[in-house]
Amino acid sequence: MNRRSFLKNTTASGIGILSPIPYHMLLDQNITKITILHTNDVHSRVDPFPQDGSRNAGRGGAARRASIIDRVRTAEEHVVLLDSGDIFQGTPYFNFFGGEVEIELMKRMKYDASTIGNHDFDNGLDNLVKLMKTADFPMVNCNYDYDDNPLASVTQEYKIIQKGDVKIGILGVGIELDGLVPKKLSGNTKYNNPIPKAQATANKLKNELGCDLVICLSHLGYKYKDSKVSDVKLALNSENIDIILGGHTHTFMRSPDIHRNMKGEPVIINQVGWAGLMMGRIDLKFEKNKKGKCLSCENLFVS
C-alpha cells in the first residue's frame, strides 16, 4: 500500500478553513486526519505583551497558547506539535532563568520536536545541552556537524512519529552561525549547506524509511533578496519535503505559500511571525489506496 503522494487539494485562509472535507469523508474509516500545530521564534515570551497601548498589547502568552493546544487536542485525535527554533532570548525570563522556564513550558505543552535557532546558543553550548537533557522532545538538525561537541548527545538528524496509519518524518535545518553567534557560544559547531543535507535526509525518510509525510523544521528564514539559502530556495531545489515550517525572519504569514519542488510537486511553506503571537495549524487528510491528501491551513492568533 503506497500512501506517499502529491498534495491534491490545497486551501488556506488567515483565520478560518476554506473548502472543508465533506462530512461523509470524515466518517470514512479509510481517512486519517493529521493536525500539525507549530510555532517559531517565541523568544522567551512567556507572558502576554503588556497592556501599554502598543500594537500587541495584551496579546500572546504561553497560557493562551497552551489553551489553544488543549482545545485542538480535545477535538482532534492525531496532533503533532512542532517548533522552528529561537526558543530563547528576549525577556527577563531568559536573563534570570537561562531557558529553564521555556523548556518546562514546552514539556508541559508536549512538543514533539524543535529545531535549533541561532539565539538558542545565547547562553553557550553547555547551557543548551543541559536544558535539552531535561526536555522530553528532541532538537532535530541535519546540517550542523558536532565533532567532539556536546550537542551531539542531545540532537538528532530526524525524528519519526506514527499517528494512526500515517508515518511522519521530521527533519531540521539551521542557518549559518558565522556572524550571528560568537564562536565562544557555538564552539566547533560546523555549518553545512542545508539544501543537500535536507535533500538526503528527506530522501531517506520517504524512500528508505517509508514516511508518508516529511516535514522540515527550518531556521533559515523565509526568503531573501540575495542568494542566501532560504525556505523558498530549499523548496525549489529539493525533493521529498512536503512541508517547510520556518523561522528566523519573523515573517507573519496570513496563510501558507505553495511552491513547486524539483519534480514539480507542491511544497507548503509556513511561518507565524515571532513572540508567540500566532500559532500555525495545518490539517491533512490521508486516504488509503489513493494518491493525494486534502489540506487546509489556518494561522491562529494567540489573543
C-alpha positions in Angstrom: 0.0 0.0 0.0 1.6 3.2 -1.2 0.4 6.2 0.8 3.1 8.7 -0.4 1.8 11.1 -2.9 1.4 14.7 -4.0 -0.9 17.3 -2.4 -4.2 17.0 -4.2 -6.2 19.9 -2.9 -4.9 23.0 -1.1 -7.0 25.7 0.6 -5.8 28.3 3.0 -7.1 31.3 5.0 -5.9 33.7 7.7 -8.3 32.7 10.4 -10.7 30.1 9.0 -10.7 27.0 6.9 -12.0 27.1 3.4 -13.5 24.1 1.4 -13.8 21.7 4.3 -13.8 17.9 3.7 -17.3 16.6 3.0 -18.9 15.2 6.1 -19.2 11.7 4.6 -15.4 11.6 4.1 -14.8 12.4 7.8 -16.8 9.3 8.7 -14.8 7.1 6.3 -12.5 4.8 8.3 -10.1 4.9 5.4 -9.4 8.6 6.1 -6.8 9.6 8.7 -6.7 13.2 9.7 -3.4 14.7 11.0 -3.3 18.1 12.6 0.0 19.9 12.8 0.4 22.9 15.2 3.6 24.9 15.1 5.4 27.9 16.5 8.7 29.7 15.7 10.8 32.5 17.3 8.9 32.6 20.5 11.9 34.3 22.1 11.1 33.7 25.8 7.7 35.4 25.6 6.1 33.7 28.5 3.7 36.4 29.4 1.4 38.3 27.1 2.6 41.7 25.9 1.9 44.4 28.5 -1.3 46.4 28.4 0.5 49.6 27.3 -1.5 50.7 24.3 1.0 49.3 21.8 0.0 47.3 18.8 0.5 43.9 20.5 -0.9 45.0 23.9 -2.4 42.0 25.8 -1.7 39.5 23.0 0.2 36.2 23.1 1.5 34.4 26.2 2.2 30.8 27.0 -1.0 30.2 28.9 -3.1 31.2 25.9 -1.0 29.0 23.6 -1.4 26.1 25.9 -5.2 26.6 26.0 -5.3 26.5 22.1 -3.3 23.4 22.1 -5.5 21.7 24.7 -8.7 22.6 22.7 -7.2 21.2 19.5 -6.1 18.0 21.2 -9.6 17.6 22.6 -11.2 18.0 19.2 -8.6 16.0 17.1 -7.2 12.5 17.5 -3.8 12.9 15.8 -2.0 16.1 16.7 1.7 16.9 16.1 3.2 20.0 17.9 6.5 21.5 16.5 8.8 24.5 16.8 11.2 26.0 14.4 13.8 27.5 16.8 14.8 30.6 18.7 13.0 29.4 21.8 15.2 31.7 23.9 16.2 35.3 24.3 14.0 38.4 24.5 12.6 38.7 28.0 13.8 38.7 31.6 12.7 35.1 31.9 15.7 34.1 29.9 18.0 36.6 31.6 17.2 35.3 35.1 16.5 31.6 34.5 18.6 30.8 31.4 15.9 28.9 29.4 14.6 26.6 32.1 11.1 28.2 32.1 10.7 28.0 28.3 11.8 24.3 28.2 9.5 23.4 31.1 6.5 25.1 29.4 7.2 23.2 26.1 7.4 19.9 28.0 4.0 20.6 29.6 2.6 21.5 26.2 4.0 18.2 24.9 6.0 19.4 22.0 7.1 16.6 19.7 10.2 18.3 18.3 12.0 21.6 17.7 15.0 22.7 15.7 17.9 24.9 16.7 17.8 28.7 16.2 20.8 31.0 16.4 19.5 32.5 19.7 19.3 29.1 21.3 23.1 29.3 21.6 23.0 32.6 23.6 23.9 31.0 26.9 26.5 28.7 25.3 26.7 25.1 24.4 26.9 23.7 27.9 23.7 25.5 28.9 21.9 24.4 25.8 22.9 20.8 26.3 21.9 20.9 30.0 18.4 22.3 29.0 17.9 19.7 26.3 18.8 16.8 28.6 15.8 17.9 30.7 13.5 18.1 27.7 11.4 15.2 26.5 11.4 16.3 22.9 14.4 16.3 20.6 16.1 19.1 18.7 16.4 17.9 15.1 19.1 19.2 12.7 20.8 17.6 9.8 23.2 20.4 8.5 25.3 21.0 11.6 28.2 18.8 12.4 29.3 18.3 16.1 32.7 16.7 16.1 33.8 16.4 19.8 30.8 18.7 20.6 28.3 18.1 23.4 25.4 18.9 21.2 25.8 15.5 19.5 24.2 13.9 22.6 21.0 15.9 22.5 20.3 16.4 18.8 19.3 14.1 16.0 19.0 14.4 12.3 15.4 13.4 12.2 12.5 12.0 14.2 9.8 9.7 13.0 6.3 9.9 14.6 3.5 7.4 14.0 -0.1 8.9 14.1 -2.7 6.3 13.3 -1.8 4.8 9.9 0.4 7.8 9.0 4.2 7.7 9.4 5.6 11.3 9.7 9.3 12.1 9.3 10.6 15.4 10.8 14.0 16.8 10.0 15.6 20.2 10.8 18.0 22.7 9.2 19.7 25.7 10.7 21.1 29.0 9.5 24.8 29.7 9.1 26.1 30.7 12.5 29.1 32.9 11.5 28.2 36.5 12.1 25.2 35.6 14.2 26.7 33.5 17.0 30.2 34.1 18.6 32.5 31.0 18.5 32.7 31.0 22.3 29.0 30.2 22.3 28.6 27.8 19.4 32.0 26.1 19.9 33.1 24.0 16.9 29.5 23.5 15.6 30.1 23.3 11.8 27.5 24.6 9.3 26.9 22.7 6.1 24.8 23.8 3.1 21.3 22.8 4.2 19.9 22.0 0.8 21.9 18.8 0.0 21.7 17.8 3.7 17.9 18.2 3.8 17.6 16.5 0.4 19.5 13.5 1.5 17.6 13.2 4.8 14.2 13.7 3.2 15.1 11.0 0.6 16.0 8.6 3.4 12.8 9.4 5.3 10.5 9.0 2.4 12.1 6.3 0.2 14.1 4.2 2.7 12.1 4.5 5.9 8.7 4.7 4.2 7.4 8.0 5.7 4.0 9.2 4.2 4.8 12.8 5.1 8.1 14.7 5.5 8.2 17.9 7.5 11.2 20.2 7.6 11.7 22.5 10.6 13.7 25.3 9.3 15.6 28.2 10.9 16.9 29.5 7.6 14.5 32.4 7.0 11.5 32.7 4.6 13.3 34.4 1.6 16.0 37.0 0.9 16.8 39.4 -1.9 20.3 37.9 -2.3 21.4 34.4 -2.9 21.3 33.4 0.8 19.7 30.0 1.4 16.1 30.3 2.5 12.9 28.3 2.9 11.8 29.2 -0.6 15.2 28.2 -2.1 15.1 24.9 -0.2 11.6 24.1 -1.5 12.6 24.9 -5.1 15.8 22.9 -5.0 14.8 19.7 -3.2 12.6 16.7 -3.4 10.5 14.6 -0.9 9.9 17.5 1.5 6.1 18.1 1.8 6.0 20.9 4.3 8.6 23.5 5.5 7.8 25.2 8.8 10.1 28.2 9.0 11.6 30.7 11.4 14.3 33.4 11.8 12.9 36.1 9.6 9.9 36.7 11.9 7.6 36.6 8.9 3.9 36.9 9.7 2.1 34.8 7.0 -1.7 35.1 7.0 -1.7 31.8 5.0 1.0 29.4 3.8 2.7 29.7 0.4 2.8 26.9 -2.1 6.0 26.3 -4.1 7.0 23.6 -6.6 9.9 21.4 -5.9 12.4 20.0 -8.5 9.8 17.4 -9.5 7.0 20.0 -9.9 5.3 18.7 -6.7 3.9 21.2 -4.3 5.7 22.2 -1.0 3.9 24.1 1.7 5.9 26.9 3.5 4.5 28.5 6.6 5.8 30.8 9.3 4.0 32.6 12.1 6.0 35.7 13.0 7.5 35.8 16.4 6.9 36.1 20.2 4.1 33.6 20.2 1.6 36.0 18.7 0.4 33.4 16.3 0.3 29.6 16.0 0.2 27.7 12.7 -2.3 25.0 12.1 -2.2 22.6 9.1 -4.8 19.8 8.7 -4.1 16.9 6.5 -6.4 14.1 5.4 -4.8 10.8 4.2 -6.9 8.4 2.2 -5.8 4.8 1.7 -5.2 3.5 -1.8 -5.5 6.9 -3.4 -3.0 9.5 -4.5 -3.4 12.8 -2.7 -4.2 14.3 0.6 -6.5 17.1 1.1 -5.1 20.1 3.0 -6.5 23.0 4.9 -4.5 25.6 6.8 -5.2 28.4 9.3 -2.8 30.6 11.2 -4.3 31.3 14.6 -4.0 34.5 16.6 -3.0 33.9 20.2 -5.0 36.6 21.9 
